[in-house]
Amino acid sequence: MSEIKVAILDLYDGVANEGMRGFRDILERYKVKHALNLSYQVFDVRKKAQVPGLEFDAYISSGGPGSPLDSEGTEWEKKYFQLIDKLEAHNQSADPKKKHVFFVCHSFQLMCRRYGLGEIGLRRSPSFGILPVHMTADGKTEQVFDGLNEPFYTVDSRSWQVINPDMEKIGRLGMTVLALEKERPYVDLPRAMMAIRFNKYFIATQFHPEADAVGMKLLLQREDKKDEVINEHGEAKYQEMIERLEDPDKIMHTQNTIIPNFLNEAILKYQHVEVTE
């Protein structure tokens, strides 16, 4: 069986996080479930300006701290977008084996900035917790979301957001908005975009589909994060989030659904091509 190689683009800039462990856990489980000869390599994009070449079968680009605006013109970001340009060119070529990319949180924001899709700015207060996300009509027919509930629950952890999407431009570029943040009828603020399909091979989420109950519990029990949630949502919501960690239909279902569905599209279908030919 030929080796399948996945590149994980680490945009955490050396900051401790649970995201990278989440990606590794998902890939390890996927490898075992499908009996694949699968390996992955991590590239420290922001700290060391490391980027992979085109030799990987699939790419996952992580979240990360800080402003998605301030990195414009930096060496690492130039290299990052050069890679994206190369991947787009490859996918537009006659090569039958396309390169799929999943962008998470900070990567989502960078890509929205690159394409000029909406207004990127700081939230009035950070969003952190296990929160509902609502699928759009396009989201309900999205293969990567297949098997999710409406709404579905996931880990939302962001100080920045993309709002007021340019729907005319999004339509013209052949993109689709797949999900929006929870409805807040008591707050007169626009709802942030939470997921978008840029093209047939690039998909992005503002939330963290890699997050699991173990990592989230560790975070929620930290005093600073506990205070953040209580200040934003109240004590009752904090307790509800702790309870949601134990619910298999909430973030564990999301973790077991979205990125595995992406990998099915990015990897498995090409394996079947190799087997049948």
N, C-alpha and C positions, 0 to 999 in steps of 0.2 A: 504494500500500500504506500502510495506516495506521501511524503511529509506535507502537512498543512502548517503554514506559518502565519501567525497573527502578530501584528505590531501593536503594542499599547503605547500611545503617546501620553506621557506623564506631564501634565500642565500644573502640577501642584507646587512647583517652584521650591521644592525642599521642605514644604510645610507638612507636618504629620497629618495623616488622613486615614479614613476607612475605605475610601474609594478604590484604591489600587488593590487592596486585599479582596474587595468584592469582585472586581474583574477577574482576578486570578482564580478565585473560587468557582465562578461561573464557567470559566474555560476548562478547569480541571474536571468539573462534573460533566460538562458537555463531551469532553474527550472520552471519558469512561462510558457514558451512556451510548455513544455512537461508535465505540471501539475504533477511534481515529488515531492516526499517528500525528498528533497535533503538538506543536510547540509554540511558545510565545516569547517575545523579547520586548523589554521595556526601554523606552527612549526618554531620557530626561530633557525635555524640549526647552523648558524655560531656564533651568539652572545651568545646563551645559550646552544648550543650543544643539542638541542631538536630534536628528531626524532620520528615519529609515529611507531606503530606496524603494523601488517598485517590485522588489523580490518577494513581498509578502502577499498572502492570499486575501487577508482582511485586516482592517485597521480600526482601532477603538481609540478615540481621543477624549481624554478625561476632563473633569471639572478642575477647578483651581481657585485660589484666592485672588482678591484684588480687582482692580478696574480692567474691563475689557477694552477700554479706550486708550489707557496710558501706554500700552505696549506698541502702539503704532510707530513704525520706523525702527524698532529694535532689531538686532541681529537675529535673535531666535524667531521673531515673528516673520521676518522676511523668509527665513528658511522654511518655516511652517507653511506659509502660503505658496512658496515655490513647490513644495511637495503636493499641496492641493491642486495646483495648476497641472502638475505632471499626472496626477491621478485622473483628473478630468480629461486630459488629452488622451490618456490610455483608454478610458471608458468610451471615448468617441471614435476610437480606432476600430479596425476590423477584428482585433483580437477577441475571440469568443469568451475568454475568461476575464470577466470584469472585476474591478477592485471596489468592494463595498466598504463604506466608512460609516461608523457610528460616532456622533459627536455629543458630548454630555456637558451641560451647564456652561462653564466658562468657554468651552469650545463652541457650543451653540451660539453664545453671544458674539464671539469672534467672527463666526461665519455669517451671522445676521449683519454684522458691521461690514464685512467684506462685500456682501451682495447689496447692501443698502436697503434692508427690508423694513426697518421701523425705527422707532425712537429708543435709544439705549441710554439708560440713566439709573441712578440710585433709587431704590425704593424708599418710601418715607420711613420705614423701619424694616430690618431684616426679616425675611421669611424663613422659619426653621421649624421643621416638625414633620409628622406623618399626616399628609393632607390630601383631600380629594382633588382629582384632576378630571376635567370633563372633555370627552372626545367631541370633535366636530363631526359633521356628516362624513367628511373625507376620512377622519380618524376611524370611524366605525367600519370602514371597508379596507383599512390599512392592514396588510399581512403581518407586519411586525407587532400590531396590537391585537392580533387574533387570539381570542380566549380571555381577554380582559373584561371586567365588569364596567358598567357605566353608572356613576363615575368609578374610577379605580383609585386606589390609594398608593401613594408613593412618598419617598423622602424628598422634601423641598427644602433646599438650603441655599439661600441666595440673598445678597445685598443689592445686586443689580438685576435689571429686567429689560425685556424688549416689549414695548407697548406701541399702540397706534400703528399696526402694520400697514404698509402700503399694499393694499390688496390688488390694486391694478397692476403694480409691478410684479407682485408674487404670481399673479395669474399669467402675465405676459412671459415670465421666465419659466412657466410650467411647473411651479412649485405649489405645494398645498400645505395649509395650516392644519395640523392634526389634532391639537388639543389646546385648551385654554385653562387658566387657573380657576380655582373655585369661584362660584358666584358670590358676590358680596353686596346684596341688595341695600344694606345699610351704609355702604361706603361709596361715595360718588367718585370712584376712580376707575380708569380703564383696566380691563383684565389683561394680564400679561400673556403672551404666547408661551405655550409650554412644550409644544412639539411641532416640528415641521419636516416635510420631506422636500429636500432641495432638488433632487432628481431621482432617477430610478435606482441609483446606487448610493446616494448620500442621504442619511436621515439623522435628525438631531432632536434631543430632548433637553429642556431647561431643568428638569428634575433629574433625580439620580436613580435610574433603574437597576443599578448594581448594588444598591444598599440592602443590607440584611438586618434581621432582628438583633443579632449579636452586636454588630457595630453600632447600630442605632441606640441600643440600650446603654452602651458605654458612653455615648455622646450625651444622651438625655440625662444621665446621672451626674454629668459634670455640672458643677454649680453655675458656671457662666451660661451654659446652654439651658439649664433648667430655668434660670432667671429670665433668659431671652424668651423662652416659650410662654412663661407665666405672664411676663410683661405684655406680650403681644396678644395672647389668646386667653389668659386666665388660668387659674389653678385647676378648674374642672377639665379644661381642654388638655392640660398637661397630663392629668391622670388618665384621661381617655386615650391619649397617645401611648402611654405605657401599656394600657390594656390592648391596644391595637397591635402591639408587637407580638402578642401571643396568638393573634387571629390569622389562621393560614390563608384567609381570603384577602388579606391586606398586603403588606409590603413583600411578604415571602412569595405570594402569588405573582406580584409584579416582577420580582427578581427572577422567578422561574419561567417567566413568559417573554418579556420584551427582548432581552439580548439573545436568549436561545432562538427566538424567532428570527432575529437578525442573522444569526450564524447559520440557520437553516438556509436562508436566502443567499448568504455570502459564500458558504462553503459546501453544504450538503448537495445542493443541486448540481454543482460542478463535479462532485464525486460521482454522482449518478451518471453524468455524461461520460466520465472516464470508464466506468464499469461497463456501460452498455456498448461502447464503441469498440 
